[in-house]
Amino acid sequence: VLQNLSQTPVLRELLKEAKMTGTTVKIESPELCMEPQLIKLDQPGPLTLAMHQFVTEMQETKKGVVTPKELFAQVCKK
């Protein structure tokens, strides 16, 4: 599952944006009859940061072993 997540470009981009301070995300849905929503993201929490770190390591380490220790630690805290 984590390998699949690390290969999802949209997730990688969203995590990268969420890590930046003051990021605003625009959500649009042509299927819904409503105006686009602009959402200002809060500072990322420890779980988001751990997920970003893990996905980045998976992308950068093509043949090495990556252990999701910190990510699992943050999941267990939840």
C-alpha positions, 0 to 999 in steps of 0.5 A, a space after each residue: 500500500 505504501 509503495 502505491 501511495 509513493 507512486 501517486 503523483 497527486 499525493 506527492 504534490 499535495 504533500 509538498 504543498 501542504 508542507 509549505 506555510 500559508 498554502 491555499 488549495 483550490 477545490 473545484 468540482 464540475 459535477 457539483 453546482 457550487 463555487 470553487 472553494 479556496 481552503 487555507 491549510 494550517 501548519 502540517 502536523 507530525 503525521 503529514 510531515 512523516 508521510 511527506 518524508 516517507 514518500 520523498 524517501 521512497 521517490 529518492 531511494 530507487 533501489 535502497 531499503 526505506 523503513 517507514 518507522 517514523 510514519 508508523 510511529 505517528 500513525 500509532 500515536 493517533 
